[in-house]
Amino acid sequence: MHPHPAAPKTTRANMLRRAIVGSGAVAAGAVVGAGIPDESFSDPSPAQDARILNFALQLEYLQARFYAEALRSAGLTGELHEFARVAGAHERAHVAFLEKHLGRRAKTAPPLRFGEAIRDPHRFAAAAVTLEDLAVAAYNGQGTNLTRPALAAAVEILSVEARHAAWVRDLVGKLPATRAQDPLWSATKATHKLMQTGFVEA
Amino acid sequence: MNERPSILDGLDPEGRVRESLLETLGIGRTELLLAALAGAATWTAGHASHAAGAGLTENDTRILRFDLQLEYLQATMYTQALRLGHLRPAVRDAARVVGAHEWAHAHALKTILGRRAVPPGFFDYHGVTEDEHAFLRPAVAFEDLTAALLKYQAIRLDSRAVLAAAISLHSVEARHAAWLRRIAGVLPTLTAFDRPASQAKMRDLILSTHFVAEDPTTGARRAPGFTG
């Protein structure tokens, strides 16, 4: 109806989606955001819940592994160590919850590689900020696509991710909350941002 | 038609929210959201306040009205603490940012409600905004409980457009809670799962603080501070 200056973004997003999901750039088993409708307000259904929660599970696997490995090798001390310990335990609890909820439908973890982010406290903190903010935006974006029971579970997890994000941001001297409304990312965008971290092996 | 004023114009004069919506939701979704919100508020140029709120269900209206009053209560508390309190720089920064967010939330809710919006109540903070320690306690309690309340309400909202808006506020309230908890010297998180809390629980907290004056004259005792 009214042409929008940002219209090309959709095209670019679609191309990215094809590049990331469709072209086999990612091993079939590790396609993180596959099968999630990019248009929001697609009618919620239990089958769609499972796809979205599997996407969430991939994020939780990644975070849980990230904190576990960083605690072993990043030389964390003081409050940053405490943050990694507390957040890591939460992510493990989220993994357990989602695995139980999904049962046999739960997908396995993608192959992960954290590189320098788990070998240095500063890089660890920067990566933690990225991952926690990413999780918040990704969960937020799927809120309206979930059935009410799944939404009830997702919001209990997602505000904990928001707390982690605020905590680690404050720790590294960033504003814990930069805007009045957090973004709602599409599955495509969340997947793209996730692949950009380089932590998911292609 | 081309430049149809959207619900975001008042809320977001600099276009930051719109930009982030476009960036994050993609064009199709943003249009849907704006159209749905515009439908909810029947937002048309020049007639904004006229028919606004007409499309909301009774249920959503009740929920949003409660939230609007809650945002006013919190926003005013931060504004007053900044004005009256002797805050450390870290606390002042947080109060400034969090307070601005709560005002933005109030404005967003007011815009969605349109004619059904409730005016700000009369608040009396009984001196807690004059003292940093006294101020942090209720600030943390309100942020924690607002995040919990929005979870309770999320699954009870009829409109998915309103739900999208509520979701985008919810995680910000959780961020505020964690931020203020850290400043107050307590763990920013509670457990691995943040539980919901009902409106009745929030009402209990509000009553326990006595921050809402029964009528204006109660607050007037402390004038001119109470208007924030």
Boltz contact constraints between the chains, C-beta under 6 A:
constraints:
  - contact:
      token1: [A, 2]
      token2: [B, 2]
      max_distance: 6.0
  - contact:
      token1: [A, 4]
      token2: [B, 27]
      max_distance: 6.0
  - contact:
      token1: [A, 6]
      token2: [B, 22]
      max_distance: 6.0
  - contact:
      token1: [A, 6]
      token2: [B, 27]
      max_distance: 6.0
  - contact:
      token1: [A, 7]
      token2: [B, 27]
      max_distance: 6.0
  - contact:
      token1: [A, 10]
      token2: [B, 26]
      max_distance: 6.0
  - contact:
      token1: [A, 10]
      token2: [B, 27]
      max_distance: 6.0
  - contact:
      token1: [A, 13]
      token2: [B, 26]
      max_distance: 6.0
  - contact:
      token1: [A, 39]
      token2: [B, 28]
      max_distance: 6.0
  - contact:
      token1: [A, 40]
      token2: [B, 29]
      max_distance: 6.0
  - contact:
      token1: [A, 41]
      token2: [B, 32]
      max_distance: 6.0
  - contact:
      token1: [A, 41]
      token2: [B, 160]
      max_distance: 6.0
  - contact:
      token1: [A, 90]
      token2: [B, 192]
      max_distance: 6.0
  - contact:
      token1: [A, 93]
      token2: [B, 192]
      max_distance: 6.0
  - contact:
      token1: [A, 136]
      token2: [B, 171]
      max_distance: 6.0
  - contact:
      token1: [A, 140]
      token2: [B, 167]
      max_distance: 6.0
  - contact:
      token1: [A, 140]
      token2: [B, 171]
      max_distance: 6.0
  - contact:
      token1: [A, 143]
      token2: [B, 167]
      max_distance: 6.0
  - contact:
      token1: [A, 144]
      token2: [B, 160]
      max_distance: 6.0
  - contact:
      token1: [A, 144]
      token2: [B, 163]
      max_distance: 6.0
  - contact:
      token1: [A, 144]
      token2: [B, 164]
      max_distance: 6.0
  - contact:
      token1: [A, 148]
      token2: [B, 155]
      max_distance: 6.0
  - contact:
      token1: [A, 151]
      token2: [B, 155]
      max_distance: 6.0
  - contact:
      token1: [A, 152]
      token2: [B, 155]
      max_distance: 6.0
  - contact:
      token1: [A, 155]
      token2: [B, 151]
      max_distance: 6.0
  - contact:
      token1: [A, 155]
      token2: [B, 154]
      max_distance: 6.0
  - contact:
      token1: [A, 156]
      token2: [B, 193]
      max_distance: 6.0
  - contact:
      token1: [A, 156]
      token2: [B, 194]
      max_distance: 6.0
  - contact:
      token1: [A, 159]
      token2: [B, 147]
      max_distance: 6.0
  - contact:
      token1: [A, 159]
      token2: [B, 174]
      max_distance: 6.0
  - contact:
      token1: [A, 159]
      token2: [B, 194]
      max_distance: 6.0
  - contact:
      token1: [A, 160]
      token2: [B, 194]
      max_distance: 6.0
  - contact:
      token1: [A, 162]
      token2: [B, 171]
      max_distance: 6.0
  - contact:
      token1: [A, 162]
      token2: [B, 174]
      max_distance: 6.0
  - contact:
      token1: [A, 162]
      token2: [B, 175]
      max_distance: 6.0
  - contact:
      token1: [A, 163]
      token2: [B, 174]
      max_distance: 6.0
  - contact:
      token1: [A, 163]
      token2: [B, 178]
      max_distance: 6.0
  - contact:
      token1: [A, 163]
      token2: [B, 188]
      max_distance: 6.0
  - contact:
      token1: [A, 163]
      token2: [B, 189]
      max_distance: 6.0
  - contact:
      token1: [A, 166]
      token2: [B, 175]
      max_distance: 6.0
  - contact:
      token1: [A, 166]
      token2: [B, 178]
      max_distance: 6.0
  - contact:
      token1: [A, 166]
      token2: [B, 179]
      max_distance: 6.0
  - contact:
      token1: [A, 167]
      token2: [B, 178]
      max_distance: 6.0
  - contact:
      token1: [A, 167]
      token2: [B, 188]
      max_distance: 6.0
  - contact:
      token1: [A, 170]
      token2: [B, 179]
      max_distance: 6.0
  - contact:
      token1: [A, 170]
      token2: [B, 182]
      max_distance: 6.0
  - contact:
      token1: [A, 176]
      token2: [B, 175]
      max_distance: 6.0
  - contact:
      token1: [A, 176]
      token2: [B, 179]
      max_distance: 6.0
  - contact:
      token1: [A, 177]
      token2: [B, 172]
      max_distance: 6.0
  - contact:
      token1: [A, 177]
      token2: [B, 175]
      max_distance: 6.0
  - contact:
      token1: [A, 177]
      token2: [B, 176]
      max_distance: 6.0
  - contact:
      token1: [A, 180]
      token2: [B, 101]
      max_distance: 6.0
  - contact:
      token1: [A, 180]
      token2: [B, 104]
      max_distance: 6.0
  - contact:
      token1: [A, 181]
      token2: [B, 17]
      max_distance: 6.0
  - contact:
      token1: [A, 181]
      token2: [B, 168]
      max_distance: 6.0
  - contact:
      token1: [A, 182]
      token2: [B, 168]
      max_distance: 6.0
  - contact:
      token1: [A, 182]
      token2: [B, 171]
      max_distance: 6.0
  - contact:
      token1: [A, 182]
      token2: [B, 172]
      max_distance: 6.0
  - contact:
      token1: [A, 183]
      token2: [B, 20]
      max_distance: 6.0
  - contact:
      token1: [A, 183]
      token2: [B, 24]
      max_distance: 6.0
  - contact:
      token1: [A, 184]
      token2: [B, 24]
      max_distance: 6.0
  - contact:
      token1: [A, 184]
      token2: [B, 25]
      max_distance: 6.0
  - contact:
      token1: [A, 184]
      token2: [B, 168]
      max_distance: 6.0
  - contact:
      token1: [A, 185]
      token2: [B, 24]
      max_distance: 6.0
  - contact:
      token1: [A, 186]
      token2: [B, 26]
      max_distance: 6.0
